[in-house]
Amino acid sequence: VAVIGAGPAGIYTADALTHDDDGPAEVDLIERLPVPYGLLRYGVAPDHLKIKAVGEALRKILERPSVRLFANVAVGEDVTVDQLRDRYDAIIYCLGASADRSMGIAGEELPGSASATEFVSWYNGHPDRESHDLSEVRAVAVVGVGNVALDVARMLLVEPADLEPTDVTEDVLTVLRASAVTDVHIFGRRAAQHVKFTTKELRELGELTNVDVLVAGENLPDEVPADLTPMAKRNVAVFQEWSERTAEGRPRRLHMHFRARPAEVLGDDRVRALRLERTTADGGGTGELFDVPVDRVLRSVGYRAVPVPGVPFDSESHTVPTVDHRVLRDGEPSPGEYAVGWAKRGATGVLGTNRSDATETIRVVTADAAQLRARRVDEPPGVGDLLVDAGVRFVDKSRWLTILDVEAEEGAATGRGRVKLADWDRLLEAAGLVDLT
Ligand SMILES: Cc1cc2nc3c(=O)[nH]c(=O)nc-3n(C[C@H](O)[C@H](O)[C@H](O)COP(=O)(O)OP(=O)(O)OC[C@H]3O[C@@H](n4cnc5c(N)ncnc54)[C@H](O)[C@@H]3O)c2cc1C
C-alpha cells in the first residue's frame, strides 16, 4: 500500500495496516518534506511538549520492518499518481491541509498582514518558511477563535527563556528575544460562548508570566445561557474570571475581543490598524465600525487543503472527495484509492481523530482487499526503482534518523536538547543527500 503523506494521518494509517500479525501489509510512506510527522512537527506549538511527545509513538510505527519511508518525494511532481496506481494494490491519500484561508477584506495583502499558517511555520522551523522580525512590532491582532489563534498569541507573549527546553531554532529565539510586542489582541466575530478554544489551552494564556489578560466585562453575556455545551460554559467561566482581574502593570497584555468582525486592514506601506465592525451575539453586522491600532495582523481563520496533480479535489470543500473513505473520481468510488486525515475531513480534529479515522478507513480497505489484488498492473511493486531511475534522492528511515542525530548535536552545541534544522539544504545535508562544504 502506498500512503501519501507521512503526517499523523499517514503514520496512523501505516499503523492500522501493519499492526495485525495475521496478514500485515507492506506500506510505503511517501512524503514531500525531508522528514515525517507533518503538522505534529510543523503545526503543534513547540511548548506543547506532551503533544510533541506523540512523536515517540509514531516513531515506533515507522520502525516496523513492514513500513518503509520515502521522504523528500512530492507526489504529483517527483512521481505521478498514475505511476503509483500501477504499482500498489491501494493508495491512501493523507495529504493534510496546509494552506490558509483568507478573510476576504481590503488591505489583507499589506506588508505586516499574514496568515497564522505562515507564522506557525516560521516558529516551528518549516523549511518553506519566511522570516519574521518583531523588533518594531508593538501590537498584534490575531483574528480567530480556534486553538491555533491561542498558540499564535501565546508564542507572541511567552518568555523566550521558557522555549529554550523545546526544539525551536536559535534564530526563532533570537527574534523573540528582540521582540517589541507589548499587546496582543484576539478578535472573535461572535459572542464569548461561541469560541472554539479548548478550555485547557485557553487557561494557559491566563497563566503566562509577565502578561496581564484583559477582557472587557461588557463583552460577556450578563447571564450564561443555560443551553451551552459544557466546554462553552467552562470557557465563559474563564473569561468571567479574567474580566474580574485588574491589570497589574505587567510588560505584556492580552486583550480578548468578542463580537468584532474584521472589516479592513488599514495602512499605507504597512499595516497600521485593524478596522472592525461590532456584531450582534450571533455575528451579524451592526454597521458600527471601530479601529484598533496594530502593527501586524495574523489571520487564523482556518486551514484548507490544496490540490495535488492527479489526486481528485473538491474545490468547494477543499478536500479529497470520498464516500465511505473511498475516493471519488468523476463522482464514482475509484477502486484502490482512499483518503484519511485533514485532506479528507477538512482541517478539523486533533491528532487522535486521525487515528480513529485511519482505523475506520483500513476496515474498508480490508473489505476491498480481494478486488484490489486483482487490479494491480504487472509492474514491479514499490516506488524505489522509479525514484532511482528519475534521479530523485529520497530520505529513507536510516537517513531520517541521521537527521534527528544531527538535530540533537545542533542543540547540544548550545546546551539545549534536540533543535530543529529549518533549511532544506541543512536537512538534506544532514541526511547525507547533499554536500554543502
Ligand atoms: C497550528 C496547529 C496546531 C495544532 N496543535 C495541535 C495540538 O496541540 N494537539 C493536537 O492534538 N492537534 C493539533 N493540531 C492538529 C493536528 O496537527 C492535525 O490533526 C494533524 O496534523 C492532521 O494530520 P494529517 O496527517 O491529516 O495532516 P498533516 O499533519 O498536514 O500531514 C500531511 C502530510 O502530507 C504531506 N504531503 C502533502 N502533499 C504531499 C505530496 N504531494 N506528496 C507527498 N507528501 C505530501 C505533508 O508534507 C505532510 O507531512 C494542530 C494543527 C495546527 C495547524
The ligand as an ORCA input file, in Angstrom:
! r2SCAN-3c Opt
* xyz 0 1
  C      -1.056     25.236     14.233
  C      -1.620     23.880     14.602
  C      -1.529     23.435     15.910
  C      -2.066     22.195     16.269
  N      -1.956     21.787     17.564
  C      -2.480     20.600     17.930
  C      -2.365     20.169     19.276
  O      -1.816     20.872     20.140
  N      -2.894     18.945     19.599
  C      -3.494     18.138     18.665
  O      -3.936     17.038     19.000
  N      -3.616     18.536     17.368
  C      -3.124     19.747     16.994
  N      -3.237     20.147     15.692
  C      -3.953     19.275     14.738
  C      -3.058     18.175     14.149
  O      -1.825     18.757     13.756
  C      -3.788     17.544     12.941
  O      -4.916     16.853     13.457
  C      -2.937     16.564     12.149
  O      -1.643     17.041     11.899
  C      -3.602     16.238     10.810
  O      -2.888     15.180     10.255
  P      -2.755     14.921      8.693
  O      -1.774     13.813      8.561
  O      -4.098     14.797      8.085
  O      -2.122     16.267      8.058
  P      -0.657     16.847      8.158
  O      -0.149     16.822      9.543
  O      -0.708     18.171      7.473
  O       0.245     15.851      7.283
  C       0.126     15.785      5.877
  C       1.467     15.380      5.274
  O       1.305     15.184      3.857
  C       2.459     15.686      3.216
  N       2.146     15.991      1.813
  C       1.338     16.980      1.340
  N       1.337     16.970     -0.003
  C       2.149     15.950     -0.389
  C       2.548     15.439     -1.672
  N       2.121     15.991     -2.838
  N       3.380     14.384     -1.711
  C       3.835     13.807     -0.548
  N       3.503     14.263      0.684
  C       2.667     15.318      0.750
  C       2.789     16.936      4.024
  O       4.123     17.376      3.807
  C       2.534     16.461      5.449
  O       3.698     15.914      6.031
  C      -2.711     21.379     15.294
  C      -2.814     21.844     13.988
  C      -2.276     23.071     13.642
  C      -2.408     23.544     12.230
*
